[in-house]
Amino acid sequence: MGADASFPLTAVKPGFSMMSMTFRDGDRITVLHLDSAGISAVGQAIKDTWKPGIHAEQSRCGTGWSFKLNGCPFTSSNIKTSQQSRQMVMQILQNLHGIGYQIVASGTLGSQKDRSTLFFKKSPSNVVTPPFLCVGFSDSDKIQFTNLPKQLMNPIKDTIKTSWTMGIQRVDEENGVLQFKLAGTPWSWTANNNQESIMSKMLLQAIFTTLHRYQWVYHVNVNLNRDQDCLIFRHDPEVNSYEIPQFCMMSFGQGDRLRLINASDDVISMIRKIVEANWSPGRIQDEREFHGSYEFKISGHPWNSVREESARARYLMLKIFQEMLQHGWHNVAGFYLNRVSSDRVVLLFQKRQTVNYPMFCIAPHDEDKFWLINMPTELVSLFKHILLSRWSNGIQSENELPLHFGTVYKLKLSGTPWSGGERNSPIHARSFLCGIIEEFFKLGWQLMLCADVTSRIVVDPDYPLDVYSFWFVNNTTSAKSQPSAPVYEFPAHSQQYGVRMVTSPYPLSCHIQGSDIGMAGAPPLVFNEPPPTYSQATGWNLNDAKE
């Protein structure tokens, strides 16, 4: 492979189901292990939604493919450019969904040039592809809704008006985009340690709740510029809109703060016990109520850590995830509201059934290392086998760390797979991760979340050295118990909102395998008229994007 990792990607076996897509700073989209139909679907989505068009296409490392776009869709802070880029991403997701590619997770795997990498798994093609909508952020005070159905505009306006008590300066509606300019600076890095930081997360919880009542569920987060993620939702008619979802949030910042937002006393007590049992001496230095949240100040700097403390911070998160699941709190999203601040990922949890799942963490570390935290021994051997088959530079050293918690296995690679530079090493690294997700899935281990909870800062705080960690769960074991009876109310699309209950606003889609959300308690829907087209449902016309 050499310093440039220029060898072609290792060929995958017939039936290989994983692929990845990376958005890079500026103007590039690179896909790996995507078949010709998928490449055509991505190219068509770009042509349909990105007015400047495609500048060039080329093969990368044999089975990779790169699109170089005209303009700078993944750099510009221009609001119109950002909106068009989000529409392009949604169209890509819709086209890929239609030929069977389902989102697994997203994360950042390059410390400088890479924006988001999305991982997809191929499954039988979907008969019906759902509409998508996007919640995006810009500047320090704006929030945009792209492809928002017209019937949701007033409920979203009411939600923001009620939840953001500092007020709304202006509301604009143009070309399928509903934009709010809020009073204050909810997305600013200066808001990280004040009331606005907590209020902004409470606002997002309220938006998640409103969208859920209209059967819109979180799909994936994508970072298309340097500042904030955008959140993609899909419509799912299987969601029980009579049920009021319970959410809580967890955020990490200032190197040592863990904040719980909208969390019950039992969750606060649980987190306190986990930190005391799994962190270093001193553990919790202070705790307090903080503008409606509950804050723990943890000893050391777990979220900006090095060496053993870095591994321990990820192990601490693993124990938090496990205990949250055992209390029925499932992680459904992890995203950034400001990437140039000291804040780390914001985690959203939803109350579902209680489960007890084994879990481990794969943590890329520095530019050339892996921590394998809590990974079963037999999986460590498989991990190394897949790594050596797809990373011909090889492994410099490996050892099990003599730590006093869990098990941590360290691999130091030859080369720098996480450099995020222009060379091809990151492509081979992403191919390797596709192979890991594929093979571990066959053994019952599913990727639950990619998230950045701790990073080592060297020079520029905007570009931490570490990249996202990967948490896997084995959900082949039975659920421990069923959830308590949910709370019901009139659905948001009932007659009190002026929409007839006998008609669904969107076409039926296939039920998602393994979903915990059913239709218990909901009356059977009767369809007396054909469903609207995609443009009718979302209020967005693709032709408008080109004008």
C-alpha positions in Angstrom: 0.0 0.0 0.0 2.9 2.3 0.7 2.7 5.7 2.2 -0.2 6.6 -0.1 -2.2 3.4 0.5 -2.6 3.4 -3.3 -3.4 -0.3 -3.7 -6.9 -1.1 -4.8 -9.4 -2.0 -2.1 -9.6 -5.6 -1.2 -12.4 -7.2 -3.2 -15.5 -8.1 -1.3 -17.3 -11.4 -1.5 -20.6 -11.8 -3.4 -23.4 -10.7 -1.2 -21.4 -8.1 0.7 -24.0 -5.7 2.0 -22.2 -2.7 3.5 -21.2 0.5 1.8 -20.1 3.9 2.9 -20.5 7.5 1.7 -18.2 10.4 2.8 -18.8 14.1 2.4 -15.5 15.9 2.3 -14.7 19.6 3.0 -15.5 21.6 -0.1 -16.9 19.6 -3.0 -16.5 15.8 -2.9 -18.6 12.8 -2.2 -16.8 9.4 -2.1 -18.7 6.1 -2.0 -17.2 2.7 -1.3 -18.5 -0.8 -2.2 -21.5 0.7 -4.0 -22.8 -1.1 -7.0 -23.5 0.5 -10.4 -27.2 1.0 -9.6 -26.2 2.8 -6.4 -23.7 5.0 -8.1 -26.2 5.9 -10.7 -28.8 6.7 -8.0 -26.4 9.0 -6.2 -25.4 10.8 -9.4 -29.0 11.3 -10.4 -29.8 12.7 -7.0 -27.0 15.3 -7.3 -28.1 16.3 -10.8 -31.7 16.7 -9.6 -30.9 18.9 -6.7 -27.5 20.6 -7.0 -27.8 23.4 -9.6 -24.1 23.9 -10.3 -23.9 20.2 -11.3 -21.1 17.6 -11.2 -17.6 18.7 -12.3 -16.0 15.2 -12.6 -16.4 11.6 -11.6 -13.6 9.1 -11.1 -12.8 5.7 -9.7 -11.0 5.5 -6.3 -8.9 2.5 -5.2 -10.7 0.1 -7.5 -14.2 -0.2 -6.0 -14.6 3.4 -4.8 -16.2 6.2 -6.7 -15.8 9.9 -6.3 -18.1 12.8 -7.3 -16.4 16.2 -7.6 -19.1 18.9 -7.5 -19.1 22.4 -9.0 -19.1 25.0 -6.3 -18.5 24.4 -2.6 -21.6 22.7 -1.2 -19.8 21.4 2.0 -17.9 24.6 2.9 -20.1 27.6 2.3 -21.9 29.2 5.2 -24.4 30.7 2.7 -27.9 29.8 3.9 -29.2 29.1 0.4 -26.2 26.9 -0.4 -26.7 25.0 2.9 -30.4 24.5 2.1 -29.6 23.1 -1.3 -26.9 20.8 0.1 -29.4 19.4 2.6 -32.0 18.8 -0.1 -29.3 17.0 -2.1 -28.5 14.7 0.8 -32.2 13.9 1.4 -32.6 13.1 -2.3 -29.5 10.8 -2.1 -31.0 9.0 0.9 -34.3 8.6 -0.8 -32.8 7.2 -4.0 -30.6 4.8 -2.1 -33.5 3.8 0.1 -35.5 3.0 -3.0 -33.0 0.4 -4.1 -32.5 -1.2 -0.6 -29.7 0.8 1.1 -30.7 1.4 4.7 -28.8 3.8 7.1 -26.8 2.1 9.8 -24.9 5.0 11.4 -23.0 8.2 10.7 -19.7 9.6 12.1 -16.6 11.6 11.4 -13.5 9.5 10.5 -11.1 12.2 9.5 -9.8 14.9 11.8 -9.5 17.7 9.2 -11.0 17.3 5.7 -13.8 14.7 6.3 -17.3 15.9 7.2 -19.6 12.9 7.7 -19.3 9.3 6.7 -22.6 7.4 6.4 -22.7 3.6 6.6 -25.4 1.8 4.7 -26.5 -1.9 4.7 -28.1 -3.4 1.6 -31.4 -5.2 2.1 -34.3 -6.2 -0.2 -35.5 -3.1 -2.2 -38.3 -1.2 -0.6 -41.7 -1.1 -2.2 -42.4 2.4 -0.9 -39.7 5.0 0.0 -40.8 7.4 2.7 -40.5 11.2 2.5 -37.6 12.8 4.4 -37.4 16.2 6.1 -34.4 18.0 7.5 -33.9 20.2 10.6 -30.8 22.4 10.1 -29.1 25.2 11.9 -27.1 28.2 10.8 -25.3 31.2 12.2 -25.9 31.3 16.0 -29.6 31.9 16.0 -31.4 30.2 13.0 -33.2 26.9 12.6 -34.5 25.7 9.3 -37.0 22.9 8.3 -36.6 21.6 4.8 -39.3 19.5 3.2 -41.6 20.2 6.1 -45.2 19.1 5.2 -47.6 22.0 5.2 -49.8 20.4 7.9 -46.8 20.5 10.2 -45.9 24.2 9.8 -48.3 25.5 12.4 -47.5 22.8 15.0 -43.8 23.5 14.6 -44.4 27.2 14.9 -46.4 26.6 18.1 -43.7 24.3 19.5 -40.9 26.8 19.0 -43.0 29.7 20.3 -43.8 27.7 23.5 -40.4 26.2 24.0 -38.1 29.1 23.2 -39.2 31.6 25.7 -36.7 34.2 24.6 -38.9 34.8 21.6 -38.8 34.6 17.8 -37.4 37.5 15.8 -38.6 36.5 12.4 -40.2 33.6 10.5 -39.6 33.1 6.8 -41.2 30.6 4.4 -39.6 30.1 0.9 -39.3 27.3 -1.5 -40.2 24.5 0.9 -38.0 25.9 3.7 -39.4 27.2 7.0 -36.8 29.3 8.8 -36.9 30.8 12.3 -34.6 33.5 13.5 -34.6 33.2 17.3 -33.9 35.8 19.8 -30.6 35.1 21.6 -27.8 32.8 20.4 -28.8 29.2 21.0 -26.1 27.6 18.7 -23.2 29.9 19.6 -20.1 28.5 21.4 -20.6 31.4 23.9 -23.9 29.7 25.0 -22.2 26.5 26.1 -22.1 27.5 29.8 -25.3 29.4 30.2 -29.0 29.1 30.1 -29.3 29.2 26.4 -27.3 26.0 26.0 -29.9 24.1 28.1 -32.8 25.9 26.5 -31.7 25.0 23.0 -31.6 21.3 23.9 -35.0 21.5 25.5 -36.3 23.1 22.3 -34.9 20.2 20.3 -36.6 17.7 22.6 -39.9 19.5 22.0 -39.3 19.4 18.3 -38.6 15.6 18.4 -41.8 15.1 20.3 -43.9 17.1 17.9 -42.5 15.3 14.9 -43.1 12.0 16.6 -46.7 12.8 17.0 -47.0 13.2 13.3 -45.2 9.9 12.7 -41.8 11.4 11.8 -38.8 9.6 13.4 -35.1 10.4 13.5 -33.1 8.9 10.7 -29.5 10.2 10.8 -27.4 13.2 11.4 -25.1 14.6 8.7 -22.4 17.2 9.0 -22.1 19.3 5.8 -20.1 22.2 7.1 -17.7 23.0 9.9 -20.3 24.1 12.5 -23.4 22.1 13.1 -25.0 18.8 12.1 -28.3 18.7 10.3 -30.9 16.1 11.5 -32.7 14.0 8.9 -36.2 12.5 9.8 -38.3 10.0 7.8 -42.0 9.5 7.8 -43.0 6.1 9.4 -46.8 5.3 9.4 -46.1 2.4 11.8 -45.4 4.9 14.6 -48.2 5.0 17.2 -49.1 8.7 17.1 -51.4 8.2 20.1 -48.4 7.6 22.4 -46.6 10.5 23.9 -42.8 9.7 23.7 -40.6 10.2 26.7 -37.2 11.7 25.9 -34.2 12.8 27.9 -30.8 14.2 26.8 -27.2 13.9 27.9 -24.5 16.4 26.9 -20.8 16.7 27.6 -18.7 19.8 27.7 -15.9 21.8 29.2 -13.8 18.7 29.5 -15.4 17.5 32.7 -19.2 18.3 32.7 -22.0 15.8 32.2 -25.5 17.3 32.0 -28.8 15.6 32.1 -31.8 17.4 30.5 -35.4 16.4 31.2 -34.1 13.4 33.3 -36.0 11.9 36.1 -34.6 11.6 39.7 -34.0 7.9 39.2 -31.9 8.5 36.0 -29.9 11.2 37.9 -29.3 8.8 40.7 -28.3 6.0 38.3 -25.7 8.2 36.5 -24.3 9.3 39.8 -23.8 5.6 40.9 -22.2 4.7 37.5 -19.7 7.5 37.7 -18.8 6.7 41.3 -18.3 3.1 40.4 -16.4 3.4 37.1 -14.4 6.6 37.2 -11.1 7.6 38.9 -10.5 8.6 42.5 -12.3 11.8 43.3 -14.9 10.8 40.8 -17.6 13.5 41.2 -16.2 16.9 42.3 -19.5 18.7 42.3 -23.1 18.4 41.2 -25.9 20.9 40.9 -29.1 21.9 39.2 -28.1 24.1 36.2 -30.8 26.1 34.4 -33.3 23.2 34.4 -30.7 20.5 33.8 -28.7 18.5 36.3 -24.9 18.8 36.1 -22.1 16.6 37.3 -18.5 17.9 37.4 -16.3 14.9 37.1 -12.7 14.7 38.3 -10.0 15.0 35.6 -10.9 15.8 32.0 -12.7 12.7 30.7 -13.9 14.5 27.5 -10.4 15.9 26.6 -8.3 13.0 27.8 -5.2 11.0 26.9 -3.8 7.6 27.5 -5.5 5.5 30.2 -8.0 8.3 31.0 -9.1 8.3 27.4 -9.9 4.6 27.5 -11.6 4.9 30.8 -13.8 7.7 29.6 -15.1 5.4 26.8 -15.5 2.6 29.2 -17.5 4.9 31.4 -19.8 5.7 28.5 -20.2 2.0 27.7 -21.4 1.4 31.3 -23.8 4.4 31.0 -25.3 3.1 27.8 -25.7 -0.4 29.3 -27.4 0.9 32.5 -29.6 3.2 30.5 -30.8 0.3 28.4 -31.5 -1.8 31.6 -33.8 1.0 32.7 -35.5 1.2 29.3 -33.7 4.3 27.9 -32.5 3.6 24.4 -30.2 5.9 22.6 -31.9 7.1 19.4 -29.6 10.0 18.3 -26.2 11.6 18.8 -25.4 14.9 17.2 -23.5 18.2 17.4 -25.1 21.6 17.9 -21.7 23.4 17.7 -18.5 21.7 16.5 -16.2 24.6 17.2 -17.0 24.7 20.9 -15.8 22.7 23.9 -19.1 20.7 23.8 -19.0 17.1 22.7 -21.9 15.1 21.3 -25.5 15.5 22.5 -27.2 12.2 23.1 -31.0 11.7 22.9 -32.6 8.8 24.7 -36.2 7.5 24.4 -38.1 5.4 26.9 -38.9 2.0 25.5 -38.6 -1.5 26.9 -35.9 -2.6 29.4 -33.2 -4.8 27.9 -29.9 -6.2 29.1 -27.5 -6.3 26.1 -23.7 -7.1 26.1 -21.8 -4.2 24.6 -18.3 -3.2 23.5 -16.6 -0.1 22.0 -14.2 0.2 19.0 -12.4 3.5 19.5 -10.0 4.9 16.9 -7.4 6.8 18.8 -4.7 9.3 17.8 -4.0 8.9 14.0 -3.0 5.3 14.1 -4.4 3.3 17.0 -7.5 1.4 18.0 -8.8 0.8 21.5 -10.9 -2.4 21.7 -12.9 -1.9 24.9 -14.8 -4.7 26.5 -14.6 -6.7 23.3 -14.9 -10.5 23.7 -11.6 -12.3 23.0 -12.9 -14.2 20.0 -14.0 -10.9 18.4 -10.5 -9.5 18.9 -9.1 -12.3 16.8 -11.7 -11.7 14.1 -11.1 -7.9 14.2 -7.4 -8.4 13.6 -8.1 -10.9 10.8 -10.3 -8.4 9.0 -7.9 -5.6 9.6 -4.9 -7.4 8.1 -7.0 -8.4 5.1 -7.9 -4.7 4.3 -5.0 -2.7 5.8 -1.8 -4.0 4.1 0.4 -1.6 6.0 -0.1 -4.0 8.9 0.1 -3.7 12.6 3.1 -2.2 14.4 2.3 -3.4 17.9 -0.5 -4.9 20.0 -1.1 -5.5 23.6 -3.7 -5.7 26.3 -3.4 -2.8 28.6 -2.9 -3.5 32.4 -5.8 -1.4 33.5 -8.1 -1.7 36.6 -11.4 -1.6 34.7 -12.8 -3.8 32.0 -10.6 -5.1 29.2 -8.8 -2.8 26.8 -6.8 -4.1 23.8 -4.6 -1.7 21.9 -3.5 -2.0 18.3 -1.0 0.5 16.8 -1.2 0.4 13.0 1.4 1.3 10.4 0.3 4.4 8.6 -2.2 7.1 9.6 -5.8 5.9 8.7 -7.5 8.8 10.6 -5.3 11.7 9.2 -8.2 12.8 7.0 -5.7 14.1 4.4 -5.9 13.9 0.7 -4.2 10.5 0.4 -6.1 7.2 0.1 -5.3 5.7 3.5 -8.7 6.9 4.9 -10.5 5.1 2.1 -8.9 1.8 3.1 -9.8 2.5 6.7 -13.4 3.1 5.8 -13.5 -0.1 3.8 -12.1 -2.0 6.8 -14.9 -0.6 9.0 -17.5 -1.7 6.5 -16.0 -5.2 6.8 -16.1 -5.0 10.6 -19.8 -3.9 10.7 -20.7 -6.6 8.1 -19.0 -9.5 9.9 -19.9 -8.6 13.4 -23.6 -8.2 12.3 -23.6 -11.8 11.2 -22.6 -12.7 14.8 -25.5 -10.7 16.3 -23.5 -7.5 17.0 -25.1 -4.4 15.7 -23.6 -0.9 15.5 -25.7 1.2 18.0 -24.0 4.5 17.8 -21.0 6.5 16.4 -20.2 9.4 18.6 -17.4 11.6 19.8 -17.4 11.8 23.6 -13.6 12.3 24.2 -10.9 13.7 22.0 -7.3 14.7 22.6 -6.6 18.3 21.6 -3.1 19.0 20.2 -3.1 22.4 18.5 -6.4 23.5 17.0 -9.5 22.8 19.2 -11.7 22.9 16.1 -9.9 19.7 14.9 -9.4 17.3 17.8 -7.0 14.4 17.0 -9.4 11.6 17.8 -12.4 10.6 15.7 -15.7 9.0 16.5 -16.0 5.8 18.6 -18.2 2.9 17.7 -20.5 1.2 20.2 -21.8 -2.3 19.4 -24.6 -4.2 21.2 -25.6 -7.8 20.9 -29.4 -7.8 20.9 -29.9 -11.5 20.2 -30.8 -11.9 23.9 -34.4 -11.6 25.0 -35.7 -8.4 26.4 -35.7 -8.4 30.2 -39.2 -7.0 30.6 -41.9 -5.1 28.8 -42.4 -1.4 29.3 -45.0 0.1 31.5 -48.3 1.2 29.9 -47.7 4.2 27.7 -49.6 7.5 28.1 -52.1 8.2 25.3 -53.8 11.3 23.9 -55.5 12.4 20.7 -53.1 12.0 17.8 -51.7 15.1 16.3 -53.3 14.3 13.0 -56.8 13.8 14.5 -59.8 16.0 13.7 -58.9 18.6 16.3 -56.1 19.7 13.9 -58.5 19.8 11.0 -57.3 16.7 9.2 -59.7 13.7 8.8 -58.6 10.6 10.7 -59.7 8.3 7.9 -56.9 9.3 5.6 -53.2 8.8 6.1 -51.1 11.8 4.9 -48.5 9.5 3.4 -48.4 6.1 1.6 -47.7 2.9 3.6 -44.1 1.8 3.9 -42.7 -1.6 4.9 -42.5 -2.2 8.6 -38.9 -1.9 9.9 -37.7 -5.2 11.3 -36.9 -5.2 15.0 -38.7 -2.0 15.7 -39.9 -1.6 19.3 -42.7 0.8 18.2 -46.0 -0.8 17.4 -49.6 0.3 16.7 -51.1 -0.9 19.9 -54.1 1.3 20.9 -54.4 3.0 17.6 -57.5 2.6 15.5 -57.2 0.9 12.1 -56.6 3.5 9.4 -59.0 3.5 6.5 -57.7 4.7 3.1 -60.5 6.2 1.0 -58.4 8.1 -1.4 -55.0 7.7 -3.1 -51.9 9.0 -1.2 -50.4 12.2 -2.4 -47.2 12.4 -4.4 -43.9 13.2 -2.7 -44.1 16.8 -3.8 -47.7 17.1 -2.5 -46.7 15.5 0.8 -43.6 17.7 1.4 -44.5 20.9 -0.4 -41.2 20.6 -2.2 -40.7 20.6 -6.0 -37.4 19.4 -7.2 -37.6 21.6 -10.3 -37.6 24.6 -7.9 -34.1 23.6 -6.7 -32.7 24.2 -10.2 -34.1 27.7 -10.5 
